[in-house]
Amino acid sequence: MELFDLSGRRALVTGSSMGIGFALARGLARARASIVLNARNAERLDAAAEQLRAEGAQVETLAFDVTDPEAARAAIDNLEGRGAAVDILVNNAGMQHREPLEEYPPEIFDRLMRTNVNSAFYVGQAAAKHMIGRGKGKIINIASVQSALARPGIAPYTASKGAIANLTKGMATDWAGKGLNCNAIAPGYFDTPLNAALVSDPEFSAWLEKRTPQGRWGQIDELVGACVFLASDAASFVNGHTLFVDGGITASL
């Protein structure tokens, strides 16, 4: 199991005060990484950090807006400057907005793209500059089943997650030769706060259970294994890959 041991490594997880980000941070902590939680809301971050500390994790918080390139760069430079190297970056911050495409507000489209795509570039670039100097590092972007498929009412989200999958390929193409492993995890339909409206919709849940070969919603802890794998030495020759964790939904018609 040494291949999966993250002892001595530090993982920064964006958007990690709740939901998938928190679950991934907890999973990385259980694999013995020290954790840096990020979100904009410092109060929620502190509550999440206390929960992980109570479980024995080594945790600190770093509140900054991932959609602000200057804030992202300053936060990571400051972290690195005090000797807290970021060995693993998980770009998880994201948002969703459901509305017919012909009525989709341009200002929300812009905000969604900044949150889902720009943030991965801003934080990824800021962290990569330090990783390149050390000749190693792991970047894991959170894509989606919508990187490959589309549904009505979420075309901009689909566009953003398609961009994340291709940004991941670009990161690997530019940085693999400099010692970095850049990959993505594409969750299918998971029971998360972001999907609360869909989870509570009996018609949608019934459709999803029929559409997904495993016949159910995913549970967020089922994403942890993929994240630990991509963050570990077990994935030393995996680069530019998007790993779908979706119960088989992209494998079947």
C-alpha positions as CSV (number, residue, x, y, z in Angstrom):
1,M,0.0,0.0,0.0
2,E,3.0,2.3,0.0
3,L,2.1,3.4,-3.5
4,F,-1.0,5.1,-2.1
5,D,0.5,6.6,1.0
6,L,0.5,10.4,1.0
7,S,2.5,10.9,4.1
8,G,4.5,14.1,4.1
9,R,2.5,15.7,1.3
10,R,0.3,18.7,1.4
11,A,-3.0,18.9,-0.6
12,L,-4.8,22.1,-1.4
13,V,-8.5,21.5,-2.2
14,T,-10.5,24.4,-3.6
15,G,-14.2,24.7,-2.7
16,S,-13.7,22.3,0.2
17,S,-15.9,23.6,3.0
18,M,-18.7,21.2,2.0
19,G,-19.8,18.6,-0.6
20,I,-17.4,16.8,-2.9
21,G,-14.5,19.1,-2.0
22,F,-14.8,18.3,1.7
23,A,-15.2,14.6,1.0
24,L,-12.0,14.6,-1.1
25,A,-10.1,16.6,1.5
26,R,-11.2,14.1,4.2
27,G,-10.1,11.1,1.9
28,L,-6.7,12.6,1.2
29,A,-6.3,13.2,5.0
30,R,-7.1,9.6,5.7
31,A,-4.3,8.7,3.2
32,R,-2.1,10.7,5.5
33,A,-1.8,14.0,3.5
34,S,-1.9,17.3,5.4
35,I,-4.8,19.4,4.1
36,V,-5.3,23.0,3.1
37,L,-9.0,23.8,2.8
38,N,-10.1,26.6,0.6
39,A,-13.4,28.6,0.1
40,R,-14.5,32.2,0.3
41,N,-16.5,31.8,3.5
42,A,-14.0,31.7,6.4
43,E,-16.6,30.7,8.9
44,R,-17.6,27.6,6.9
45,L,-14.0,26.8,6.4
46,D,-13.2,26.9,10.1
47,A,-16.2,24.6,10.8
48,A,-15.0,22.1,8.2
49,A,-11.4,22.3,9.5
50,E,-12.5,21.6,13.1
51,Q,-14.5,18.5,11.9
52,L,-11.4,17.1,10.1
53,R,-9.1,17.9,13.1
54,A,-11.5,16.0,15.4
55,E,-10.8,13.0,13.1
56,G,-7.1,13.4,13.5
57,A,-6.3,15.3,10.3
58,Q,-3.6,17.9,10.0
59,V,-5.5,20.9,8.5
60,E,-5.2,24.5,7.8
61,T,-7.5,26.9,6.0
62,L,-6.8,29.4,3.2
63,A,-9.8,31.7,2.3
64,F,-9.5,33.3,-1.1
65,D,-11.7,33.8,-4.2
66,V,-10.5,31.3,-6.8
67,T,-12.0,33.5,-9.6
68,D,-9.6,36.3,-8.7
69,P,-6.2,35.6,-10.4
70,E,-4.3,38.0,-8.1
71,A,-5.9,36.6,-5.0
72,A,-5.1,33.0,-6.1
73,R,-1.5,33.8,-6.9
74,A,-0.9,35.8,-3.7
75,A,-2.5,33.1,-1.5
76,I,-0.4,30.3,-3.0
77,D,2.8,32.3,-3.1
78,N,2.3,33.2,0.6
79,L,1.7,29.6,1.5
80,E,4.8,28.4,-0.4
81,G,6.8,31.3,1.0
82,R,6.3,30.1,4.5
83,G,7.5,26.6,3.7
84,A,4.1,25.0,3.1
85,A,4.6,23.5,-0.3
86,V,1.5,22.4,-2.2
87,D,2.3,18.9,-3.5
88,I,-1.2,18.1,-4.6
89,L,-3.8,20.5,-5.9
90,V,-7.5,19.5,-6.4
91,N,-9.4,22.1,-8.4
92,N,-12.9,21.4,-7.2
93,A,-14.6,24.8,-6.9
94,G,-17.6,25.0,-9.1
95,M,-21.2,26.2,-9.5
96,Q,-24.4,25.2,-11.4
97,H,-27.3,27.1,-12.8
98,R,-30.2,25.5,-14.6
99,E,-32.2,27.5,-17.1
100,P,-33.2,27.0,-20.8
101,L,-30.3,28.1,-23.0
102,E,-32.4,30.6,-24.9
103,E,-33.2,32.4,-21.6
104,Y,-29.8,31.9,-19.9
105,P,-28.6,35.2,-18.5
106,P,-25.2,36.3,-19.9
107,E,-24.0,37.5,-16.5
108,I,-24.6,34.1,-15.0
109,F,-22.9,32.4,-18.0
110,D,-19.8,34.6,-17.3
111,R,-19.9,33.9,-13.6
112,L,-20.2,30.1,-14.2
113,M,-17.3,30.1,-16.6
114,R,-15.1,32.1,-14.2
115,T,-16.0,29.7,-11.3
116,N,-15.7,26.4,-13.2
117,V,-13.0,27.1,-15.7
118,N,-11.0,30.3,-15.0
119,S,-10.5,29.2,-11.4
120,A,-8.8,26.0,-12.5
121,F,-6.5,27.9,-14.7
122,Y,-5.7,30.6,-12.1
123,V,-5.1,28.3,-9.2
124,G,-3.5,25.6,-11.4
125,Q,-1.0,28.1,-12.9
126,A,-0.1,29.6,-9.5
127,A,0.6,26.2,-8.0
128,A,2.3,24.8,-11.0
129,K,5.0,27.5,-11.0
130,H,6.2,26.2,-7.6
131,M,5.7,22.5,-8.5
132,I,7.8,23.0,-11.7
133,G,10.6,24.4,-9.6
134,R,10.6,21.2,-7.5
135,G,10.2,19.0,-10.5
136,K,7.1,17.3,-9.2
137,G,3.4,17.8,-8.3
138,K,-0.1,16.5,-8.8
139,I,-3.0,18.5,-10.2
140,I,-6.4,17.0,-10.2
141,N,-9.2,18.9,-11.9
142,I,-12.9,18.0,-11.2
143,A,-14.6,17.5,-14.5
144,S,-18.1,15.9,-14.9
145,V,-20.1,13.4,-16.8
146,Q,-21.1,16.5,-18.6
147,S,-17.6,16.6,-20.1
148,A,-18.9,14.0,-22.4
149,L,-22.7,14.2,-22.3
150,A,-25.3,17.0,-22.3
151,R,-28.8,17.5,-20.8
152,P,-31.4,20.2,-21.4
153,G,-31.0,23.4,-19.3
154,I,-27.3,23.1,-18.4
155,A,-25.5,23.9,-21.7
156,P,-23.1,26.4,-20.2
157,Y,-22.2,24.0,-17.4
158,T,-21.6,21.3,-20.0
159,A,-19.4,23.7,-21.9
160,S,-17.4,24.5,-18.7
161,K,-16.8,20.8,-17.9
162,G,-15.8,20.1,-21.5
163,A,-13.3,22.9,-21.1
164,I,-12.0,21.4,-17.9
165,A,-11.4,18.0,-19.6
166,N,-9.4,19.7,-22.4
167,L,-7.6,22.1,-20.0
168,T,-6.4,19.0,-18.2
169,K,-5.0,17.6,-21.4
170,G,-3.3,20.9,-22.1
171,M,-1.8,21.0,-18.6
172,A,-0.4,17.5,-19.0
173,T,1.0,18.4,-22.5
174,D,2.8,21.5,-21.1
175,W,3.8,20.2,-17.7
176,A,4.3,16.4,-17.8
177,G,7.9,16.9,-19.0
178,K,8.5,19.1,-16.0
179,G,7.5,16.5,-13.5
180,L,3.8,17.2,-13.0
181,N,0.9,14.7,-13.3
182,C,-2.3,16.5,-14.4
183,N,-5.5,14.5,-14.5
184,A,-9.2,14.9,-14.0
185,I,-12.0,13.1,-12.2
186,A,-15.4,13.2,-13.9
187,P,-18.2,12.4,-11.4
188,G,-21.5,11.1,-12.7
189,Y,-24.7,12.0,-10.7
190,F,-23.8,12.2,-7.0
191,D,-26.0,13.1,-4.1
192,T,-24.5,16.5,-3.3
193,P,-25.8,19.9,-2.2
194,L,-25.2,21.0,-5.9
195,N,-27.7,18.3,-7.0
196,A,-30.2,18.7,-4.2
197,A,-33.0,19.8,-6.5
198,L,-32.5,16.8,-8.7
199,V,-32.2,14.3,-5.8
200,S,-35.5,15.5,-4.4
201,D,-37.3,15.2,-7.7
202,P,-38.8,11.7,-7.9
203,E,-39.2,11.8,-11.6
204,F,-35.6,12.7,-12.2
205,S,-34.3,10.1,-9.7
206,A,-36.4,7.4,-11.4
207,W,-35.0,8.4,-14.8
208,L,-31.4,8.4,-13.4
209,E,-31.7,5.0,-11.8
210,K,-32.9,3.5,-15.1
211,R,-30.2,5.4,-17.1
212,T,-27.3,4.4,-14.9
213,P,-26.1,0.8,-15.2
214,Q,-25.5,0.6,-11.4
215,G,-29.1,1.8,-10.9
216,R,-28.5,4.5,-8.3
217,W,-27.1,7.9,-7.3
218,G,-23.4,8.0,-6.4
219,Q,-22.3,8.7,-2.9
220,I,-19.6,11.3,-2.6
221,D,-17.2,9.0,-0.6
222,E,-17.1,6.8,-3.8
223,L,-15.0,9.6,-5.4
224,V,-12.2,9.3,-2.8
225,G,-10.4,6.3,-4.2
226,A,-10.0,7.9,-7.6
227,C,-8.6,11.1,-6.0
228,V,-6.2,9.2,-3.7
229,F,-5.0,7.2,-6.7
230,L,-4.4,10.2,-8.9
231,A,-2.6,12.0,-6.0
232,S,-0.3,9.1,-5.3
233,D,2.7,7.4,-6.7
234,A,0.4,4.7,-8.0
235,A,-0.5,7.1,-10.8
236,S,3.1,8.1,-11.7
237,F,2.6,7.5,-15.4
238,V,-1.0,8.7,-15.7
239,N,-1.2,12.1,-17.4
240,G,-3.9,14.1,-19.2
241,H,-6.5,11.5,-18.3
242,T,-10.1,12.1,-17.3
243,L,-11.3,9.3,-15.0
244,F,-15.1,8.8,-15.1
245,V,-16.6,7.8,-11.8
246,D,-20.2,7.5,-13.0
247,G,-21.7,4.1,-12.4
248,G,-21.3,3.3,-16.1
249,I,-23.6,6.1,-17.4
250,T,-21.1,7.1,-20.1
251,A,-20.5,3.5,-21.1
252,S,-24.1,2.7,-22.2
253,L,-27.0,4.0,-24.3
